[in-house]
Amino acid sequence: MLTLLNRLKQSGYAVWTEDHKIKLSRAGGEIEDEVRGQIRASREPLLACLEHNHIRSKSCFEQRNIFSVLPEKPRATFAQKRLLYLEQFNQQTDVYNIPVVLELLSGLDVEVFKKSMAAIVQRHEILRSYFQFSERGPGEVYLKIADTPFGIDEKTVTADSLQATLSPLLAVHHELALRPPLQVTLLNVDNGRRLAAIVFHHSIFDGWSLEVFLHELVQHCLHYQQGDPLTLPELPVQYRDVSEGYMNRMSGEVLAHHLAYWREKLKDHVALRLPTDRPCPTMVDYRGADFFFDLSADLSLRIREAAKRYGVSLYTLLLTGFNILLSKYTGQQDILVGTLLSNRHHAELTHSIGYFVNALAVRNQVEPESTLQQLIIQVKEELVQTQTYQELSFIHLVYLLNIERSTSQNPVFQVQFTVQGFGAHDVGENTLFRAWPVQKRYDVIRYDSRLERKTAPAQGEYPFDEAITYHSAWAEDIDDPEKIRWWPNNEQYDEAEYKLNLFIDDSGEALRCNLNYAMSLYERATIQRLAHYYCRIMVQIVANPVCKIKDILLLDRAEQQQVVRYPALVEYSEGSEPLLHARFSEQARLSPDKIALLAGEQQMTYAELEQRSNQMARYLRRRYFAHQDHQLNVGALIALQAEPGLEMIVGLLGILKAGAAYLLIAPNLPPEQVLQRLHESGAAMLLTQPDVLTAPQRHDLIGVELGHRHYRVESTEPLILTLQAEGLACICYPPAMPHSLPGATYSHRNMLQQFSHGASCFAVSADDTWLLAHAAAAGDGQWELWGALLSGGTLVVPGFLELEDTRCLVQLCERHRVSMLSLTPSAFICFSQRAIAANSPLSALRYVICSGEVLNTAWLMPWWEHYGDTSPEVVNMYRVGADFVAMKSLSPEQAGEYNSVGKPLASAAACILDAELTPVPLGVTGDLYLGEAFSSEVPLHAFVPGVPGKIAWRKTGDRACWLTHGELAWLSRGEATDIPGGWRQTAEIERCLASFPGLDYAVVVAGKSADTYPFSAYCLAEQPLVMDEVTTYLGASLPGNMVPIAVCQIEELPLDTYGRRDDQALFALQPKRPSVTPFIAPEGQREQYLASVFCEALGVNQLGRDDNFLLSGASSLNMIMACHRLNKELNQHVTLKSLYQYATIARLANYLNLHGSGQGQLD
């Protein structure tokens, strides 16, 4: 009948009863014969349905949207099914309890309270209903009315034991499939107080229901107290009618229309990459906490006035501010948040109790160049449009669109925003009840703002001046507990369904906010800062309505100063030479016979290197004069492209002594990049070797061959040139720097400052031997090169073949007693593996310095176990080119922590900026910039504007964030954080792999294209690994969407010429991802049995052993049914979580084989 009634209503018909007869009319049209026939054929049940719903006039039919029915088995709603699933998934959880604690005042008789509760339960059928579902096949969940009468438990407790008694009562676990999820306990306290602990389960109750319940409870008690039972009008519909009505309405064209809208709305959406303090847990962790903060009455008034000026609701304006916060906090413009609607847009539901609330996904584009007014209008229009399609259940939508689900987070959105008059839930002024403050402790921010100014703000000054105070108190310390407003979400029963959930109570003069957060992800201090930022955004919204989004700031001036690190001046002792080559010449004069360079079987003393570099300087100037007929200008740039060896070092020093600056180019750099760098830098000469010249000669470029037979005829006396410390010394291109960024320029003074500070950090001396393991052209090699030559140490220069073979590097370190070793983390993994296998003592090694790549400290454990953690000492260093920025000494206790490179050194200037060149807050990922003081001698073509001050900020191409303790976390090179997995997920997978037995090292790479897997793991181990065991092991510790689909065992980690991990070579080792997953039949009796169970549960014809059944039509309901069947038919306990962790037939079968010997019907 519901289908017929809904079809008539949609077609413009009206049907009603008069004198037990059916009346039919159609607005503006004739009645079709087919419709008359349907009415006649359904006369008796249709007449009964109309009379049951009291449809006795045309207007009554037109005003009615939901019709009451009497099915044998009323179906549960999609939202109820989801909560039933979550109860099964998170066994014994109380996360969806809604507790109400009321104190019965002296004027209320206990029997009156009991009668009132019984009347409410009798009136609202849902309060005495529980769930039933079929055990096999894709069936339905039904609502069943309990046969047993409603009852209230009573307990007598002491005042001292009240809290201990109350807590477990409110945390009760409801058996949803056994009894109605409503429990009421009356506590008689020995001090005369009487408390009613009422616990609803969310599956039968929501926030609106709470208001209905409290209102009816007060009215019933008042009437029973006077001996006059309350008679309320009969409810138009019961909750069971809602599900039946929904299923009948939301079908056919109506469903298709709603589905088309949401499919387009959610198309290509990317989840928010929220910075977190801790990694995301494997399974969703509902432990949460609340952070309360108030917007002052003055600011709240201004926000309300601003909403009126803009012509939008208060909700719209507050959501706009929240969208801006999320955009600036994540660096994303596409912002999708969830919001809750009461879903009671039909008048019949106004006075009903039940779980009606529905979630909506609200998506907005927060573009920095948009004005605030444009964004507000966009949010308003989005809300209006979205609410038009609110009737489609969010849970139903997720199922129909087959949206990927994870055990670690909610589908579609992980952040929710709600504005509601929570004060309406109060029991109000009465002599019967007092709402008991359930939360034990609360924190409140009083946020105020003085927005009126007599003068315009000065340049660089922010358009607001804030005053924030904090209040933290215990409830019993407050003078008047009755003034504490009761909140449905309280700290004693804190839960966090989402990562972040902002509730705003608009019932009072001041807007009261509650930022609920997942404790598994965030520290309280982080949430406090987020609350500050939101308040600050709202201040700016009301203060400057014409501003652009990019001009809205999260940080005030003082906070910006905290996240921008300025360099300290480095003073030189009187008489010291502020030039690189002059400082080297001092070392040559002090220790002329000391070995300076070792390369293969060749060596060179400081005196020899001094003389040859003097000859090279004269040779370069003579060749330039011969070509140009004028002298080489001081500060001109000469490019150097040569294989590593003695002649490369001679050429580099010779360039500086000729009064020029050098640009090192890797010998194997692609020709187009070589030409680009030569053109961009404006190099005057190219000093190279014939067998490494890869780029075509520029017509105005002077080519000079690097070889001793050419320059050794020159005088060994040094040239006398006038040079300045601020003059250009070199240009460096870090190997991973995006091609759009120019090279970094360095003066002599800047280079000396960097290495002087670094030498003091490592106590460098002339006794040290350095290994030039980094490519000198990469910039990182500058540290080893100058670290050795400026301190009087020895530099070992490996050739290309030696650099490519880590066995050779281990042997070089032993043979030459290397004390200072600097490697990329990837190269160090290979080096460590070879050194441990060879049991090499490496007794002279003082420091192992990891730089050039992000370091996963989990892979240092084998090294520490073999060599210890003090000698040598392992240091994580961040360098860009010749910039020595930060360093941190590592220890085994830090293994597995996020990649901190320590606090920036005193000589370093560093800041992290967003896309609008604004400093980002703590914990927020941005682009890392390095800086130095402005100088007329230093080219500024590589600089970009940044934070005000006498600092030129240069973009590094790296992504980083500030940690709360002032350390710098280096996250990725270039745009690696924009790949699907991002830096944090790959690091988490690697940390999990590090603990797999028998696995030495592994790296995880996130795919960047459709033909690669989302995550691929590459493992190094002495013995062959069983890949299914590896993935099963990962599945037990990681969310399903983070388990690598491709796991490959490799013999050695491929490195590029800069010593970094070669991702392209790794991708070549794995099979291409097929466009269609091939079907592989289940193997063995257990896999075949599991396939039959899931085929039946999912309603599909076949499942391959590697098919993910979560992506094959799985829903919360059919997964519960599959779990029930497995538990019934197998002689072992199977949890719903395990089905999500091991979501293929092969992985689940392997898990069941490893965890229990039960065979059940398989025997």
Secondary structure, 3 states (H helix, E strand, C coil): CHHHHHHHHHCCEEEEEECCEEEEEECCCCCCHHHHHHHHHCHHHHHHHHHHCCCCCHHHHHHCCCCCCCCCCCECCHHHHHHHHHHHHCCCCCCCEEEEEEEECCCCCHHHHHHHHHHHHHHCHHHHEEEEECCCCCCCEEEEECCCCCCCEEEEECCCCHHHHHHHHHCCCCCCCCCCCEEEEEEEECCCCEEEEEEEEHHHCCHHHHHHHHHHHHHHHHHHHCCCCCCCCCCCCCHHHHHHHHHHHCCHHHHHHHHHHHHHHCCCCCCCCCCCCCCCCCCCCCEEEEEEEEECHHHHHHHHHHHHHHCCCHHHHHHHHHHHHHHHHHCCCEEEEEEEECCCCCHHHCCCCCCCCEEEEEEEECCCCCEHHHHHHHHHHHHHHHHHCCCCCHHHHHHHCCCCCCCCCCCCCCEEEEEECHHHHCCCCCCCEEECCCCCEEEEEEEEECCCCCCCCCCCCCCCCEEEEEEEEEHHHCCCHHHCCCCCCCHHHCECCCCEEEEEECCCCCCEEEEEEECCCCCHHHHHHHHHHHHHHHHHHHHCCCCEHHHCCCCCHHHHHHHEECCCCCCCCCCCCCCHHHHHHHHHHHCCCCEEEEECCEEEEHHHHHHHHHHHHHHHHHHHHHHHCCCCCCCCEEEEECCCCHHHHHHHHHHHHCCCEEEECCCCCCHHHHHHHHHHHCCCEEEECCCCCCCCCCCCCEEEECCHHHHCCCCCCCCCCCCCCCCEEEEECCCCCCCCCCCEEEEHHHHHHHHHHHHHHCCCCCCCEEECCCCHHHCCHHHHHHHHHCCCCEEECCCHHHHHCHHHHHHHHHHCCCCEEEECHHHHHHHHHHHHHHCCCCCCCCEEEECCCCCCHHHHHHHHHHHCCCCCEEEEEEEECCEEEEEEECCHHHCCCCCECCCECCCCCEEEECCCCCECCCCCCEEEEEEEECCCCCCCCCCECCCCCCEEEEEEEEEEEECCCCCEEEEEECCHHHCCCHHHHHHHHHHHHHCCCCCCEEEEEECCCCCCCCEEEEEECCCCCCHHHHHHHHHCCCCHHHCCCEEEECCCCCECCCCCECHHHHHHHCCCCCCCCCCCCCCHHHHHHHHHHHHHHHCCCCCCCCCEHHHCCCCHHHHHHHHHHHHHHCCCCCCHHHHHHCCEHHHHHHHHHHCCCCCHHHC
